[in-house]
């Protein structure tokens, strides 16, 4: 089981945030999207490194390369979803629920 739990994350975010989270689903979706983003950054770095070996030109920005190398270090001890959950809990990611506007019915 992941620690911190979704309940702990919701309590912390609601205590600190401007808007209240009422759905665990929001946390699950945010964590899944960030985990996918982490994987994409690592894959992008691998492709850029392979391309740089062939052509000698760097295709990734230095900031993105730094992020990728930091993530590579974290991935030695954690899975992408664990990194994402930790980032949410530590406040590195901001979340807010989307509430669509309510349409009034014509009578």
N, C-alpha and C positions, 0 to 999 in steps of 0.2 A: 504494500500500500504506500502511496506517495505521502510524504510529509513535507510541508504542512498539509493538513487536510483541507478540503474545499470549504468546510465550515470555518476553519481558522482563517483562511484567506478572505472569505466574505466578511468576517468580523473585523479584521484588520483594515481592509479596504473601506468598509463602511465607517469605521472610526476616523479614518484619515481623509477620506475623499469628499468631494463636493456633492457627488450624486450617490444615491444608495443603490446597491446591487441587490436584487431580489431573487435572482435565478442562478443556480449553480451552473446551468447550461452556458451562461455567458463566460464563466471562468473556463469551462471545458473547451469552448470554441476558441477563446483567446489563447489558451495554452497550446492547443493543436495547431493553430495558425503560426504561432511563434516557433514551435518545434519544426514545422515544415520549413519556415524561413531559415532556421539554423542549418538544416540539411541542405537547403539551396545554396547558402553562403559557402559551405564546405565544398559542395560539388562545383560551384563557380571557381573557387580557389584551385581545385584540382585541375579543372579545364584550363584555367589561365596559366598555371604552372607548366602544364603539358605544352601549351601553345608557345610560352616563352622559351621553353627548351628547343623548340623547332625554329622559331623566328628570331629569338633574342629580344623581342619587344614585350613589354609588360602591358596587359590588357585590363588589369584591375587597378582601381585607384588605391593609393597607399592607405587610406582610411579603411577601405573594405578589406584589404589584405591584413591590416592590424586586427580588425574584428575577427576575421577568419582564423588567424593564428591563436587568438585568445580562446575562441570556441574550440579549436583543435585541442588545446590544453585541457579545457573542461571536459571534453568528450573522452578523455583518457580515463576519467573516473565516474562520469555520469552519462545517462542517456539524454537525448534531446528534450524529451518531455519533462524530465526532472529539472533540466536547466531552465526551461520555460516556466515551470511552476515556481521555481526559486526567484526568477526575475519578476514575476507577478507579485509574489509575496513581499519582495524587497522594495517594491515600488518603482522598479526600472521601467515598467510598462504601465501606462495609464489606461484604465478601462471605464467605459460607461455604457449602460444599456441603451438600446435603441427602442424607443416607444413611438410607433407610428401615430400620426395625428388621427384623431377620431373624426370620421366624416359624419356630418349631421344628415339625417334622412329627411327628405321632403315629405310633408304631410298634406 
